[in-house]
Amino acid sequence: MSLDLNLRVITASNESEARAVLLIHGFASSAQMNWNRSRWVQHFHDQGRDVILLDLPGHGEDPYRNDGSWTPTRIREAIAAGLEDLNLGPVDVLGYSLGARLGWEFAAHFPQLVNRLVMGGPASIDPLAAFEVDQARAYMERGEEIHDEYTAKVINIAKSESANDFNALFRLIEAIKTDPYIPASKVPACPTLLVAGDHDDLATTMPQLRRLLKNAGTESAIHWLPGRNHANAVTSREFKEKALEFFASA
């Protein structure tokens, strides 16, 4: 059975020949937080583009709506099934943070469904693989100190969104840990834009993704957002403009 990703199409009021855009949100976020509050949906609608939204397992209004495995492999298979059921594709894809990882893998495994790919806040490693779930649970349940600096940072970011269910988020991390991110194993063939804030620590590995794309013969580009970090790059108007420009250049 395919995962229920709450996949839905938000139709632009003005008709256009432009492709629909699939938006994949980041960890401890949601379609509402990542894309609606940051006005990405409105940005694409202003250009006559329909938007396809989804909520990853462990996220959204019903974080426990899925039984079974929540691995990235199952997620990308569910995205493909959802687009095919809706008779959509190829679409343009924009993913942020965890959504960038999923976008890379989705474009690589389902090239027939992806026209162009934009990855925001991407890394060539999976930072959630280093997340200390036991420490995070002990902190949330008993107030014990988190000794791992990265885990503490992620928890603080996740706490900024009151709707997050931490047990659901921990379950997703545990699934992610069983399904390693190895971007060199399969590289997207579609044109790809990598975007990050120049104060984003995770983006220090982004040039490795660019090398993989170049070595595979994939058209690619990098854009740095001045003064932005991993937490606030997604709200950048410059990011929105560069993504739309890249999608429109097909």
Legacy VTK file of the C-alpha trace (Angstrom):
# vtk DataFile Version 3.0
C-alpha trace
ASCII
DATASET POLYDATA
POINTS 250 float
0.000 0.000 0.000
1.276 3.447 -0.923
1.869 6.042 1.772
-0.778 8.725 2.221
1.121 11.946 1.581
-1.971 14.152 1.550
-1.023 15.031 -2.030
-3.158 17.845 -3.376
-3.144 20.246 -6.302
-3.683 23.953 -5.626
-4.817 25.435 -8.931
-3.822 28.910 -10.056
-6.708 31.254 -10.843
-5.185 32.376 -14.142
-4.629 29.789 -16.854
-1.125 29.127 -18.103
0.815 26.666 -20.238
3.493 26.436 -17.519
4.125 23.133 -15.761
2.860 22.412 -12.290
5.413 22.618 -9.462
5.747 19.887 -6.841
6.918 21.279 -3.478
8.557 18.944 -0.921
8.963 20.455 2.547
11.739 19.966 5.071
11.984 18.073 8.350
9.828 19.328 11.265
7.898 21.526 8.844
4.851 20.990 6.624
3.404 22.145 3.349
1.561 24.876 5.222
4.633 26.125 7.085
7.246 25.707 4.385
5.316 26.843 1.340
2.121 28.691 2.258
3.400 30.852 5.106
6.533 31.677 3.114
4.308 32.692 0.160
5.795 30.205 -2.300
2.339 29.035 -3.354
1.245 32.596 -4.076
4.521 33.258 -5.892
3.929 30.413 -8.342
0.217 31.169 -8.649
1.031 34.733 -9.691
2.808 33.209 -12.690
-0.109 30.925 -13.549
1.521 27.758 -12.206
-0.449 25.096 -10.367
1.204 23.874 -7.167
1.293 20.307 -5.855
1.662 20.062 -2.082
2.293 17.083 0.173
2.902 16.341 3.839
5.661 13.875 4.635
4.975 11.005 7.068
5.067 12.258 10.652
4.092 15.751 9.497
0.952 17.751 8.825
-2.435 17.658 10.547
-2.467 13.830 10.827
1.161 12.747 11.380
0.236 9.106 12.131
-1.928 8.561 9.059
0.508 5.945 7.683
1.316 2.468 8.987
4.403 0.502 8.030
7.693 1.856 6.732
8.359 5.585 6.394
11.658 5.263 4.530
12.693 7.719 1.812
12.372 4.875 -0.718
8.703 4.413 0.149
8.151 8.178 0.171
9.478 8.687 -3.362
7.468 5.675 -4.577
4.347 7.214 -3.039
5.054 10.554 -4.712
5.364 8.810 -8.070
2.143 6.871 -7.519
0.320 10.051 -6.508
1.431 11.982 -9.592
0.529 9.092 -11.871
-2.907 8.735 -10.236
-3.496 12.441 -10.870
-2.164 12.093 -14.421
0.481 14.728 -13.688
4.008 14.858 -14.999
6.533 15.637 -15.907
6.475 18.388 -13.275
9.031 20.811 -11.936
10.208 19.867 -8.435
11.377 22.084 -5.575
12.568 20.503 -2.326
13.991 22.135 0.779
16.427 20.500 3.252
15.090 16.934 3.723
12.854 17.748 0.762
15.994 18.459 -1.295
17.325 14.987 -0.536
13.966 13.475 -1.498
13.869 15.619 -4.640
17.314 14.370 -5.721
16.323 10.727 -5.224
12.888 11.195 -6.797
14.313 12.847 -9.913
17.009 10.175 -10.207
14.632 7.209 -9.830
11.632 8.622 -11.720
13.148 10.749 -14.512
9.983 10.496 -16.594
8.109 12.486 -13.953
10.566 15.369 -13.429
11.271 18.196 -15.855
13.565 20.404 -13.717
14.761 20.225 -10.118
15.557 22.964 -7.602
17.203 21.912 -4.334
17.131 24.398 -1.475
19.454 24.024 1.510
20.903 20.792 0.096
23.761 18.674 1.374
25.618 15.681 -0.002
25.184 13.975 3.374
22.095 13.179 5.415
22.349 15.246 8.608
19.471 13.325 10.202
21.614 10.182 10.120
23.655 11.707 12.963
20.608 12.655 15.043
20.686 11.002 18.498
17.107 9.786 18.892
17.627 8.334 22.399
18.981 11.632 23.715
16.133 13.541 22.083
13.507 11.224 23.587
15.076 11.513 27.047
14.985 15.291 26.753
11.366 15.436 25.610
10.108 12.847 28.124
12.240 13.559 31.209
14.001 16.841 30.557
17.444 15.210 30.422
20.224 17.217 28.836
21.065 16.640 25.164
24.835 16.242 24.898
24.995 16.049 21.109
25.175 19.605 19.733
23.549 18.813 16.393
20.651 16.931 18.000
20.026 19.857 20.354
20.011 22.263 17.407
17.433 20.206 15.487
15.209 19.900 18.567
15.280 23.668 19.087
14.270 24.253 15.469
11.484 21.661 15.713
10.164 23.233 18.947
9.594 26.518 17.106
6.606 24.880 15.368
4.039 24.095 18.078
2.127 21.661 15.861
5.040 19.210 15.639
4.514 15.774 17.186
7.959 14.710 18.367
7.216 10.997 18.619
6.137 11.066 14.977
9.261 12.998 13.993
11.479 10.518 15.859
9.780 7.648 14.059
10.547 9.251 10.716
14.201 9.772 11.678
14.474 6.119 12.646
13.120 5.148 9.218
15.520 7.529 7.482
18.459 5.970 9.338
17.647 2.591 7.753
17.705 4.042 4.221
21.025 5.884 3.738
21.380 8.866 1.427
24.051 8.057 -1.159
23.657 10.705 -3.889
26.448 9.226 -6.022
24.511 5.955 -6.384
21.976 7.537 -8.754
22.239 11.081 -10.122
19.362 13.098 -11.638
19.508 13.628 -15.382
17.221 16.680 -15.391
18.593 20.240 -15.163
19.211 21.008 -11.491
19.665 24.239 -9.519
21.282 24.139 -6.067
20.389 27.066 -3.778
21.593 27.798 -0.243
22.319 30.631 2.139
25.988 31.526 2.382
25.694 31.132 6.193
24.230 27.614 5.932
26.615 25.132 7.568
25.000 22.169 5.796
25.617 23.735 2.401
29.377 23.353 2.752
28.910 19.941 1.125
26.718 21.302 -1.695
29.600 21.603 -4.209
29.985 17.826 -4.000
26.485 17.485 -5.446
27.478 19.870 -8.233
30.479 17.675 -9.071
28.276 14.592 -9.205
25.923 16.383 -11.599
28.790 17.590 -13.797
30.378 14.144 -13.919
27.025 12.676 -14.962
26.654 15.260 -17.739
23.644 16.887 -16.050
23.055 20.600 -16.599
23.404 22.319 -13.230
23.971 25.612 -11.460
24.580 26.936 -7.937
23.150 30.088 -6.397
24.169 31.477 -2.998
21.820 33.681 -0.964
23.780 36.433 0.839
23.309 36.570 4.601
20.922 33.622 4.741
21.229 30.445 6.824
19.515 27.060 6.775
16.587 28.269 8.843
15.683 31.417 6.889
16.810 30.841 3.291
13.420 29.383 2.410
11.753 32.761 3.049
14.057 34.631 0.653
12.411 36.524 -2.192
15.630 36.111 -4.185
15.294 32.332 -3.796
11.742 32.479 -5.136
12.794 34.559 -8.127
15.760 32.315 -8.985
13.646 29.173 -8.746
10.946 30.577 -11.020
13.574 31.847 -13.482
15.201 28.422 -13.585
11.921 26.602 -14.120
10.906 29.052 -16.844
14.166 28.594 -18.754
13.219 25.138 -20.018
LINES 1 251
250 0 1 2 3 4 5 6 7 8 9 10 11 12 13 14 15 16 17 18 19 20 21 22 23 24 25 26 27 28 29 30 31 32 33 34 35 36 37 38 39 40 41 42 43 44 45 46 47 48 49 50 51 52 53 54 55 56 57 58 59 60 61 62 63 64 65 66 67 68 69 70 71 72 73 74 75 76 77 78 79 80 81 82 83 84 85 86 87 88 89 90 91 92 93 94 95 96 97 98 99 100 101 102 103 104 105 106 107 108 109 110 111 112 113 114 115 116 117 118 119 120 121 122 123 124 125 126 127 128 129 130 131 132 133 134 135 136 137 138 139 140 141 142 143 144 145 146 147 148 149 150 151 152 153 154 155 156 157 158 159 160 161 162 163 164 165 166 167 168 169 170 171 172 173 174 175 176 177 178 179 180 181 182 183 184 185 186 187 188 189 190 191 192 193 194 195 196 197 198 199 200 201 202 203 204 205 206 207 208 209 210 211 212 213 214 215 216 217 218 219 220 221 222 223 224 225 226 227 228 229 230 231 232 233 234 235 236 237 238 239 240 241 242 243 244 245 246 247 248 249
